[in-house]
Amino acid sequence: MSMSIPLPPLSLPEYRRYGRQMILEGFGLEGQVKLRNAAVVVVGVGGLGCPALQYLAAAGVGKLGVVDHDVVDLSNLQRQVLHTESRMNMAKALSAEIALREINSSITIKPYVTQLTSNNARKILYEYDIILDCTDNVPTRYLLSDTAVALGKPLVSGAAMKLDGQLCIYNLEPDGPCYRCLYPRPPVPTTVKTCEETGVLGVVTGTIGVLQAVECIKLILGLHGNKNSLLVFITEKLPNDLYLCLDKNSTLLIFSALSFPPFRNAKLRKKRPNCPGCGQDRLKTAKIEETDYVAFCGGPAFDYEGMGLEQGLPGHRIRGKELKRIAESEKKQAQILSTTGRFLADVPLLELVSNPEEYLPKNEQKRIVLVCRLGNDSQIAAEALRSLTHSLIVQDLIGGLRSWTREVDSDFPEY
């Protein structure tokens, strides 16, 4: 009598590769098979998407969709860990595909070198089980949320800026809220800034991206216990608008790198019954293809660099070449203040605006010129000083330090 042993559901190399996670309690062979059979799409291959993709690929998620229309830039490499110097100017989706295949050649990777829009979102995302929002703009967040609701898929959404970040899982049935539940109205476009304007620490985006991967794996394995949870990674202060989305019965999980212990727990409310995105009265089709998400959010992203290049009122702003002449010929009669980066004197904008009288020259200087990175903060600072004096010439540099580099001194660092 012969005895047959059933073939293992994984290949022998897969047992070796994934063994360290398969021996975890609650994971096992069944969990690894679930990962292999899962399909996850990551929208945005930047500071959040790179670490999320890296760990999802390493864990053995069978199919990964990678959506991004941008190309790799030198400024990305500080935090976008899948990209390299050798792949500069390559499409990020293709750069990520190369990196992920080197990490795990046994999984399927499907790059989409395109911008996600209301016309293609449903077509791209429908074949995936879980959607990761790793983008950095508000219109796409609404688009992803509406599409996730329409397709009945969970949305793991991350965000990071400066030293802060947050992570939330939307559209977890049956009562998980969508993005519109928490943010029914988009913010005013002029109040929305990107990492280019505010800065960001790479390890913060890495932390949030890895946590997105953690939550995604938990969803695949069925280990996600708290269905309505929001995690905030924060080292400065909690933005007030996060509190506005919480009711008395909600909870929030907060991480603060400067505190010990670093975690605090809170809870999110359930979905809004009248939410236009996921509420009882929403249209079954959601009309995603008919929605202009950019218009809904107040128009295109605000052009901070373009605003910094505006001429302004006569005599209020000065170009780089003229500033150079003044700096060389009027050393005793001019003072230059920088609100971003060191030029001659470094002054925080908030400090200057709060106490402008402290920065008025007390000697024989006749002119004060303010300089910032792009030429926006300097306009605010100049107006604060100008309101206090009529005897002093108060100007700011058109285009800021970036224009100074391009028009006057190419050796001055551009950042």
C-alpha positions in Angstrom: 0.0 0.0 0.0 1.5 3.3 -1.1 1.1 6.5 0.7 1.1 9.9 -1.1 2.1 13.1 0.5 0.3 16.2 -0.9 2.4 18.8 -2.6 3.2 21.8 -0.5 1.2 25.0 -1.5 4.5 27.0 -1.6 7.7 26.2 -3.4 10.6 25.1 -1.3 12.5 28.4 -1.7 9.4 30.2 -0.5 9.4 28.2 2.7 13.0 29.3 3.2 12.3 32.9 2.3 9.2 33.5 4.4 9.9 31.1 7.3 10.6 33.8 9.9 7.1 35.2 9.5 5.3 31.9 8.9 6.3 30.7 12.4 4.6 33.6 14.0 1.4 32.8 15.9 -1.7 33.6 13.9 0.3 33.7 10.6 1.5 30.2 9.5 1.3 28.7 6.1 -2.3 29.8 5.6 -1.2 33.4 6.2 1.6 33.2 3.6 -0.8 31.8 1.0 -3.2 34.7 1.7 -0.3 37.1 1.0 0.7 35.3 -2.2 -2.9 35.4 -3.4 -3.5 39.1 -2.5 -3.4 42.0 -4.8 -2.4 45.5 -3.5 -2.1 48.8 -5.4 0.0 51.6 -4.1 -0.8 55.1 -5.5 2.2 57.3 -5.2 5.8 56.1 -5.2 7.3 58.8 -3.0 8.3 59.0 0.6 5.3 56.9 1.8 4.9 54.5 -1.2 8.6 53.4 -1.4 8.9 51.9 2.1 5.3 50.5 1.9 6.1 48.8 -1.4 9.5 47.6 -0.1 8.0 45.7 2.8 5.0 44.4 1.0 7.2 42.9 -1.7 9.6 41.5 0.9 6.6 39.9 2.8 5.5 38.1 -0.4 2.3 40.0 -1.5 1.6 38.2 -4.8 0.6 41.2 -6.9 1.6 44.8 -6.5 0.2 47.7 -8.6 2.4 50.8 -8.7 0.8 54.0 -9.8 2.8 57.3 -10.3 3.2 59.7 -13.2 6.3 61.6 -11.9 10.0 61.0 -12.5 12.9 60.5 -10.1 14.5 63.8 -9.0 17.6 64.3 -6.9 15.5 65.9 -4.1 13.6 62.6 -3.8 16.5 60.5 -2.8 16.5 61.8 0.8 13.4 59.8 1.6 12.2 57.8 -1.4 14.3 54.7 -0.7 13.5 52.6 -3.8 15.0 55.1 -6.2 18.7 55.6 -6.8 21.1 58.0 -8.4 21.4 55.7 -11.4 17.7 56.0 -12.1 17.4 59.8 -12.1 14.8 61.1 -14.5 13.3 57.6 -14.9 9.5 57.3 -14.2 9.1 56.5 -10.6 6.7 53.6 -11.3 9.4 52.0 -13.5 12.2 52.7 -11.0 10.2 51.1 -8.3 9.5 48.1 -10.5 13.2 47.5 -11.0 13.9 47.8 -7.3 11.0 45.5 -6.3 12.0 42.8 -8.8 15.5 42.8 -7.2 13.9 42.4 -3.8 11.5 39.6 -4.8 11.5 38.2 -8.3 8.7 35.7 -7.6 5.9 38.3 -7.3 3.9 40.2 -10.0 4.6 43.9 -10.3 2.4 46.0 -12.5 3.6 49.6 -13.1 1.2 52.4 -14.2 3.1 55.4 -15.5 0.1 57.7 -15.4 -1.7 60.2 -13.2 -4.7 58.8 -11.5 -7.8 60.6 -12.6 -11.6 60.3 -12.4 -11.6 58.7 -15.8 -9.1 55.9 -15.1 -9.3 55.3 -11.3 -12.0 52.7 -11.4 -10.4 50.8 -14.3 -7.0 50.7 -12.6 -8.0 50.0 -9.0 -10.8 47.4 -9.5 -8.5 44.4 -9.8 -6.8 45.0 -6.4 -8.0 43.9 -3.0 -6.6 46.8 -1.0 -5.6 50.4 -2.0 -2.8 52.3 -0.4 -3.0 56.1 -0.6 0.6 57.3 -0.6 -0.1 60.6 -2.4 0.5 64.2 -1.3 -2.4 66.1 -2.8 -6.0 66.6 -1.6 -7.9 66.0 -4.9 -6.4 62.5 -5.3 -7.3 61.7 -1.7 -11.0 62.4 -2.4 -10.8 60.5 -5.7 -9.2 57.5 -4.0 -11.8 57.5 -1.2 -14.8 57.8 -3.5 -13.3 55.0 -5.7 -12.6 52.7 -2.8 -16.3 53.1 -1.6 -17.6 52.5 -5.1 -15.5 49.3 -5.4 -16.0 48.2 -1.8 -12.3 48.1 -1.0 -10.4 49.3 2.1 -8.2 52.3 1.7 -5.0 52.6 3.8 -4.2 56.3 3.7 -1.0 57.9 4.9 0.3 61.5 5.1 3.6 63.1 6.3 4.9 66.6 6.4 7.8 68.2 8.4 8.1 66.1 11.5 4.4 64.9 11.6 2.4 62.3 10.0 -0.9 60.3 10.2 -2.3 57.0 9.1 -5.9 56.1 8.7 -7.9 53.1 7.2 -11.0 54.2 5.4 -14.0 52.3 4.2 -13.7 49.3 6.5 -17.2 47.7 6.3 -19.7 47.7 7.8 -19.3 51.1 9.6 -15.9 52.4 8.8 -15.8 56.0 7.7 -14.5 57.3 4.4 -12.3 60.3 3.8 -15.3 62.5 3.2 -16.8 61.5 6.6 -13.8 63.1 8.3 -13.2 65.9 5.9 -16.5 66.8 4.2 -15.1 70.0 2.8 -11.6 70.4 1.2 -9.2 72.9 2.7 -8.7 76.3 1.1 -6.0 75.8 -1.6 -3.7 78.5 -0.3 -3.5 76.7 3.1 -2.3 73.5 1.5 1.5 73.1 1.2 3.7 70.3 0.1 7.0 68.9 1.4 8.7 71.2 -1.1 7.5 74.2 0.8 7.5 73.0 4.4 10.2 70.3 4.4 10.0 66.7 5.7 12.2 64.3 7.6 12.8 61.1 5.6 12.4 58.8 8.6 9.0 60.3 9.3 7.7 59.3 5.8 9.5 56.0 6.2 7.7 55.3 9.5 4.2 56.1 8.1 4.9 54.1 4.9 6.0 51.0 6.9 2.9 51.4 9.2 0.8 51.4 6.0 2.4 48.1 5.0 1.7 46.7 8.5 -2.0 47.6 8.3 -2.2 46.2 4.8 -0.7 42.9 5.8 -3.1 42.8 8.9 -6.0 43.3 6.6 -4.9 40.5 4.2 -4.4 38.1 7.1 -7.7 39.1 8.8 -5.8 40.3 11.9 -7.1 43.9 11.9 -8.9 44.1 15.2 -9.7 47.8 15.7 -11.7 48.6 12.6 -11.9 52.4 13.2 -8.4 53.6 14.0 -6.3 56.6 13.2 -2.6 56.7 13.9 -0.7 59.9 14.1 3.1 60.1 14.1 4.0 63.4 15.6 7.0 65.2 17.0 5.8 68.7 17.2 2.1 69.3 17.9 -1.2 67.8 16.9 -2.9 69.8 14.1 -6.2 71.2 15.4 -8.2 69.9 12.4 -7.6 66.3 13.5 -9.5 67.0 16.7 -12.4 68.4 14.7 -13.0 65.0 13.1 -13.5 63.3 16.4 -16.6 63.0 18.5 -16.8 62.1 22.2 -16.8 58.4 21.6 -13.9 58.4 19.1 -10.4 57.2 19.8 -7.1 58.1 18.3 -3.7 56.4 18.4 -1.0 59.0 18.6 2.8 58.4 18.3 5.2 61.1 19.5 8.9 60.5 19.0 9.8 63.0 21.7 7.5 61.4 24.3 7.8 58.3 26.5 5.8 56.2 26.2 5.4 57.2 22.6 1.8 55.9 22.0 -1.6 57.1 23.1 -4.9 55.5 22.1 -8.0 57.1 20.7 -11.0 56.0 18.6 -12.6 57.2 15.4 -16.3 57.7 15.0 -18.4 55.6 12.6 -19.3 56.7 9.1 -21.6 59.6 8.7 -25.2 58.5 7.7 -25.5 61.6 5.4 -21.9 61.4 4.0 -22.1 62.1 0.2 -19.2 59.6 -0.2 -20.4 56.6 1.7 -23.7 57.5 3.4 -27.1 56.0 2.9 -28.2 58.5 0.3 -25.1 58.3 -1.9 -25.6 57.3 -5.5 -24.7 53.7 -6.3 -22.5 54.7 -9.2 -20.9 57.5 -7.1 -20.5 59.4 -10.4 -16.7 59.4 -10.1 -16.1 59.8 -13.8 -18.3 62.9 -13.8 -16.5 64.6 -10.9 -13.8 67.2 -11.4 -11.8 66.6 -8.2 -9.4 69.4 -8.8 -12.3 71.9 -9.2 -14.0 70.4 -6.1 -10.8 71.2 -4.1 -10.6 74.8 -5.3 -8.5 74.5 -8.4 -5.0 73.4 -9.2 -2.3 73.2 -6.5 -1.2 76.6 -5.5 1.9 77.8 -7.3 4.1 79.1 -4.5 7.1 79.5 -6.7 5.1 81.5 -9.3 3.7 83.7 -6.5 7.2 84.4 -5.3 8.1 85.7 -8.7 5.3 88.3 -8.9 6.5 91.9 -9.2 4.4 93.3 -6.4 3.8 97.0 -5.9 6.4 99.5 -7.2 9.4 99.7 -4.9 8.3 96.9 -2.7 10.3 94.1 -4.3 13.8 93.9 -5.7 15.6 91.6 -8.1 18.7 89.6 -7.4 21.1 91.6 -9.4 20.0 94.9 -7.8 20.3 93.3 -4.4 23.8 92.2 -5.2 24.7 95.7 -6.1 23.2 97.1 -2.9 25.0 94.4 -0.8 28.3 95.5 -2.3 27.9 99.3 -2.4 25.6 100.1 0.5 27.0 97.9 3.3 26.5 100.6 5.9 23.1 101.6 4.7 21.4 98.3 4.1 20.5 95.3 6.1 19.5 91.9 4.7 17.3 89.6 6.7 16.6 86.0 5.7 13.5 84.2 6.8 14.6 80.9 5.4 18.2 79.6 5.4 21.2 81.7 6.3 22.0 84.7 4.1 23.2 87.5 6.4 20.9 87.2 9.4 18.4 84.3 10.0 15.1 85.3 11.5 12.0 82.9 11.9 9.0 84.4 10.1 6.6 83.9 13.0 9.1 85.7 15.3 9.5 88.6 13.0 5.7 89.0 12.4 5.0 88.8 16.1 7.5 91.4 17.1 8.4 93.4 13.9 9.6 96.4 15.9 12.5 94.3 17.2 13.9 94.0 13.7 13.8 97.7 12.7 17.4 99.0 12.4 18.4 101.2 15.3 21.4 102.8 13.4 21.7 104.9 10.3 20.7 102.2 7.8 18.2 103.4 5.2 17.1 100.1 3.7 16.2 96.6 4.8 15.8 93.8 2.4 14.2 90.5 3.4 15.0 87.2 1.7 13.4 83.7 2.0 13.6 80.6 -0.1 10.9 81.2 -2.7 9.9 84.9 -2.2 6.7 84.3 -0.3 7.5 84.5 3.4 9.7 87.5 2.7 6.7 89.5 1.4 4.8 88.8 4.6 7.8 89.9 6.7 8.4 93.0 4.6 4.8 94.1 5.0 5.0 93.7 8.7 8.1 96.0 8.9 6.7 98.4 6.3 3.6 99.0 8.5 5.9 100.5 11.2 8.0 102.9 9.3 7.9 105.4 6.4 11.5 106.6 6.7 13.0 103.2 5.9 13.0 101.5 2.5 11.7 97.9 3.1 11.9 95.5 0.2 12.1 91.7 -0.4 13.9 89.6 -3.0 11.7 88.5 -6.0 11.8 84.7 -6.2 13.9 84.4 -3.1 17.1 82.4 -2.8 16.1 80.2 -5.7 16.1 83.2 -8.0 19.3 84.4 -6.5 20.9 81.1 -7.5 19.5 81.1 -11.0 20.1 84.8 -11.8 23.1 85.9 -9.7 25.2 83.2 -8.1 25.0 79.6 -9.5 27.3 78.4 -6.7 24.7 79.3 -4.1 22.9 76.1 -3.1 19.4 75.6 -4.4 17.1 73.5 -2.3 
